[in-house]
């Protein structure tokens, strides 16, 4: 018969802070996408309403889109490393251990990062394809 290890208080706190960071990582990719969406569409709407120079705004927003893509790529990369399917060889994590939950949160954050990248690209397409507000 094996006795189950009861975690110490400092082990519990370390695990909680790790999982708290994982939960933040899950929300970060979609949050960047949502902020990008609001800023792009809002600034283009104000630019067209105030009749500002759309070419300058478009160039700035394309640079902002590139920065958003880089930020989401960084979140995706750190999530991939947290998921760790190459070293563990376990893509599914069927067991309910805390390590499996940690890997699952990395997996979920990685997949949400992929969706966020697609979202940023689709929000940026009108900046590339349209010439003016009219």
C-alpha positions in Angstrom: 0.0 0.0 0.0 1.4 3.4 -0.9 0.7 6.6 1.0 -0.3 9.6 -1.0 2.0 12.6 -0.7 0.3 15.5 1.1 1.7 18.7 -0.3 3.3 21.3 2.0 2.0 24.8 2.1 4.8 26.2 0.0 4.2 23.5 -2.6 0.5 24.4 -2.7 1.3 28.1 -3.1 3.8 27.4 -5.9 1.3 25.2 -7.8 -1.4 27.8 -7.3 0.8 30.6 -8.7 1.7 28.4 -11.7 -1.9 27.7 -12.5 -2.9 31.3 -12.0 -0.3 32.3 -14.6 -1.7 29.5 -16.9 -5.2 30.9 -16.6 -3.9 34.4 -17.4 -2.1 32.9 -20.5 -5.4 31.4 -21.7 -7.1 34.8 -21.7 -4.1 36.8 -23.1 -4.3 35.7 -26.8 -8.1 36.4 -27.2 -7.6 39.6 -25.2 -5.0 40.9 -27.6 -7.2 40.0 -30.5 -10.2 41.8 -28.9 -8.1 44.9 -28.2 -6.7 44.8 -31.7 -10.3 44.5 -33.1 -11.6 47.5 -31.1 -8.6 49.7 -31.9 -8.5 49.0 -35.6 -12.2 49.3 -36.3 -12.6 52.3 -33.9 -9.7 54.2 -35.3 -10.7 53.6 -38.9 -14.3 54.7 -38.1 -13.0 57.9 -36.5 -10.6 58.5 -39.3 -13.3 58.2 -41.9 -15.7 60.4 -39.9 -13.2 63.1 -39.4 -11.7 62.8 -42.9 -8.2 62.2 -41.7 -5.4 60.8 -43.8 -6.3 57.1 -44.1 -2.9 56.1 -45.6 -1.1 57.2 -42.5 -3.6 55.5 -40.2 -3.5 52.3 -42.3 0.3 52.1 -42.1 0.2 52.6 -38.3 -2.5 50.0 -37.9 -0.6 47.5 -40.0 2.4 48.0 -37.8 0.1 47.6 -34.7 -1.3 44.4 -36.3 2.3 43.0 -36.7 2.9 43.8 -33.0 -0.3 42.0 -32.0 0.7 39.0 -34.1 4.1 38.9 -32.4 2.6 39.2 -29.0 0.1 36.3 -29.7 3.0 34.3 -31.2 4.9 34.7 -27.9 1.8 33.6 -25.9 1.5 30.6 -28.3 5.1 29.7 -28.0 5.1 29.8 -24.2 1.9 27.8 -24.2 3.4 25.2 -26.5 6.3 24.8 -24.1 3.9 24.5 -21.1 1.9 21.8 -23.0 5.1 20.0 -23.7 3.9 17.2 -26.0 7.4 16.6 -27.5 9.0 15.6 -24.2 6.0 13.9 -22.6 4.7 12.2 -25.8 1.2 12.7 -24.3 -1.1 14.8 -26.5 -4.2 14.0 -24.5 -3.4 13.9 -20.8 -6.1 11.5 -19.7 -5.0 11.3 -16.0 -6.2 13.8 -13.5 -2.9 14.7 -11.9 -1.9 18.3 -11.4 0.8 18.0 -14.0 -1.8 16.8 -16.5 -4.0 19.8 -15.7 -1.0 22.1 -16.1 -0.3 20.6 -19.6 -4.0 20.9 -20.5 -4.0 24.6 -19.6 -1.0 25.1 -21.9 -2.8 23.1 -24.7 -5.9 25.3 -24.4 -3.9 28.5 -24.4 -2.0 27.3 -27.5 -5.2 26.5 -29.4 -6.7 29.9 -28.3 -3.5 31.6 -29.6 -4.0 30.0 -33.0 -7.6 31.3 -33.1 -6.4 34.7 -32.1 -3.8 34.8 -34.9 -6.5 34.0 -37.4 -8.7 36.7 -35.9 -6.0 39.3 -36.1 -5.3 38.4 -39.7 -9.0 38.7 -40.7 -9.4 42.0 -38.9 -6.3 43.3 -40.8 -7.5 42.2 -44.2 -9.6 45.3 -44.8 -6.6 47.5 -44.0 -4.7 45.8 -46.8 -7.5 45.5 -49.4 -9.4 48.8 -49.1 -8.1 52.0 -50.5 -10.3 54.7 -48.9 -13.3 55.2 -46.8 -15.6 55.7 -49.7 
